[in-house]
Amino acid sequence: MNILITGGCGFVGSALIKDLLAQGHSITNIDTQWFGINLEDHRKLINIKSDIRNIEGIDFQGFEAVVHLANIANDPGVELNQNLSWEVNVLAGKKLIEQAIKNNIKKFIYASSGSVYGIKDEKDVTEDLDLVPISTYNKTKMVAERLFLSYSSQIDFYALRPATVCGLSPRMRLDVSVNLLTYQALSKGKISLFGGSQIRPNIHIKDMVNAYKHLLFNNVKPDIYNAGFENYSLREISEMIQKKTNCSIEVTNNNDPRSYRQNSDKIISTGFEKKYSVQDAINEIVEAYNKKQIIDKDIYYTVKWMKKLGLNN
Ligand SMILES: NC(=O)c1ccc[n+]([C@@H]2O[C@H](COP(=O)([O-])OP(=O)(O)OC[C@H]3O[C@@H](n4cnc5c(N)ncnc54)[C@H](O)[C@@H]3O)[C@@H](O)[C@H]2O)c1
């Protein structure tokens, strides 16, 4: 398949592209390369260094699907420059989907976020529950979903609402919860938890990649799908890491109220199978750290790096 990916140099995108290329697909990747390229040269890969806000000169002909990942991809990153965030996370998406429709691209798959639900007490947070986004990041995700949905009579539109992704990637992120806590345990021998009772859903990066592939290659009904399979409190995740690393756990006051569980039965009912776990991600990070394959770098932290790039004004 000939696929256009935005944000393919990122944490999720670089893992997805590596996998798709290995399966023989042709990829064109539009990315500002803020966090580096993170992809090896490949005869079936075209990297276009561009901002998705400026796609006018890019040829959209011949693609069968778009996977749209390029966003300012976390809460504090979005707060750094709200105008930039609304432009990238929402307005640029309008041009993208319109170009896709104009060029008869069949599928448009959008990386939304499970965080659109906000705080939810329900045991099963399914796709039909109200969205109560708390942060600006969550709001941009919700508004972009609505924007894309308004085009759904003209293109097969899919929104995935992923949980927090964990595990190793060519573009490593150490600011996502399981990765962050495991790295803290390994580098400091101690995990510092704010609160710890907040429940968060998780997804292993290989399952994340497989979820995008599932929507790309199977005849799944265009719709909105949760993709989060293990709902754990941060305390529970920390205890899993403690068992593996013998670290200590220090709990301080909670400054982040977001707490929700995700139910992903809907995507499972379309034939998707979860194969990996949070425990796998912890084990993989510990192994990579012990082999000195992960060392602390500012580029692994979205906000720190965006500030260095001057993207905060
Ligand atoms: N990582 C997670 O836990 C998670 C969870 C839910 C949803 N998501 C969503 O998945 C997508 C990918 O997340 P990620 O973790 O890979 O983030 P990331 O920050 O690692 O990757 C985002 C990529 O997009 C690029 N980019 C940003 N703005 C751009 C622009 N204006 N034009 C072109 N390229 C641009 C960046 O250079 C980067 O390579 C995002 O939309 C994110 O909101 C991620």
The ligand as a Tripos MOL2 file, in Angstrom:
@<TRIPOS>MOLECULE
LIG
   44    48     1     0     0
SMALL
NO_CHARGES

@<TRIPOS>ATOM
      1 N1          2.4930    8.9140   22.8370 N.am      1 LIG1
      2 C1          1.3230    8.7570   23.4180 C.2       1 LIG1
      3 O1          1.2310    8.2480   24.5640 O.2       1 LIG1
      4 C2          0.0600    9.1550   22.6940 C.ar      1 LIG1
      5 C3         -1.1720    8.8140   23.2640 C.ar      1 LIG1
      6 C4         -2.3390    9.2000   22.6170 C.ar      1 LIG1
      7 C5         -2.2780    9.8960   21.4270 C.ar      1 LIG1
      8 N2         -1.0630   10.2190   20.8970 N.ar      1 LIG1
      9 C6         -1.0270   10.9650   19.6400 C.3       1 LIG1
     10 O2         -0.2740   10.2280   18.6940 O.3       1 LIG1
     11 C7          0.4290   11.1160   17.8300 C.3       1 LIG1
     12 C8          1.9110   10.7700   17.8600 C.3       1 LIG1
     13 O3          2.4100   10.9320   19.1790 O.3       1 LIG1
     14 P1          3.9480   10.7040   19.5410 P.3       1 LIG1
     15 O4          4.0120   10.2300   20.9280 O.co2     1 LIG1
     16 O5          4.5730    9.9330   18.4580 O.co2     1 LIG1
     17 O6          4.4780   12.2150   19.5160 O.3       1 LIG1
     18 P2          5.8850   12.7870   19.0470 P.3       1 LIG1
     19 O7          5.9680   14.1810   19.5860 O.co2     1 LIG1
     20 O8          6.9830   11.8290   19.3650 O.co2     1 LIG1
     21 O9          5.7210   12.8320   17.4730 O.3       1 LIG1
     22 C9          5.0520   13.8770   16.8130 C.3       1 LIG1
     23 C10         5.7950   14.1180   15.5080 C.3       1 LIG1
     24 O10         5.0850   15.1340   14.7930 O.3       1 LIG1
     25 C11         6.0070   16.0800   14.3070 C.3       1 LIG1
     26 N3          5.3030   17.3540   14.1920 N.ar      1 LIG1
     27 C12         4.7860   18.1030   15.1970 C.ar      1 LIG1
     28 N4          4.2200   19.2030   14.6930 N.ar      1 LIG1
     29 C13         4.3650   19.1350   13.3470 C.ar      1 LIG1
     30 C14         3.9740   19.9730   12.2770 C.ar      1 LIG1
     31 N5          3.3710   21.1580   12.4900 N.pl3     1 LIG1
     32 N6          4.2420   19.5840   11.0060 N.ar      1 LIG1
     33 C15         4.8980   18.4110   10.7640 C.ar      1 LIG1
     34 N7          5.3230   17.5900   11.7470 N.ar      1 LIG1
     35 C16         5.0450   17.9460   13.0180 C.ar      1 LIG1
     36 C17         7.1540   16.1000   15.3100 C.3       1 LIG1
     37 O11         8.3650   16.5620   14.7160 O.3       1 LIG1
     38 C18         7.2260   14.6380   15.7390 C.3       1 LIG1
     39 O12         8.1310   13.9150   14.9340 O.3       1 LIG1
     40 C19         0.1260   12.5150   18.3250 C.3       1 LIG1
     41 O13        -0.9280   13.0500   17.5630 O.3       1 LIG1
     42 C20        -0.3200   12.2990   19.7500 C.3       1 LIG1
     43 O14        -1.1600   13.3240   20.2200 O.3       1 LIG1
     44 C21         0.1050    9.8490   21.4930 C.ar      1 LIG1
@<TRIPOS>BOND
     1     1     2 1
     2     2     3 2
     3     2     4 1
     4     4     5 ar
     5     4    44 ar
     6     5     6 ar
     7     6     7 ar
     8     7     8 ar
     9     8     9 1
    10     8    44 ar
    11     9    10 1
    12     9    42 1
    13    10    11 1
    14    11    12 1
    15    11    40 1
    16    12    13 1
    17    13    14 1
    18    14    15 2
    19    14    16 1
    20    14    17 1
    21    17    18 1
    22    18    19 2
    23    18    20 1
    24    18    21 1
    25    21    22 1
    26    22    23 1
    27    23    24 1
    28    23    38 1
    29    24    25 1
    30    25    26 1
    31    25    36 1
    32    26    27 ar
    33    26    35 ar
    34    27    28 ar
    35    28    29 ar
    36    29    30 ar
    37    29    35 ar
    38    30    31 1
    39    30    32 ar
    40    32    33 ar
    41    33    34 ar
    42    34    35 ar
    43    36    37 1
    44    36    38 1
    45    38    39 1
    46    40    41 1
    47    40    42 1
    48    42    43 1
@<TRIPOS>SUBSTRUCTURE
     1 LIG1         1 GROUP 0 **** ****
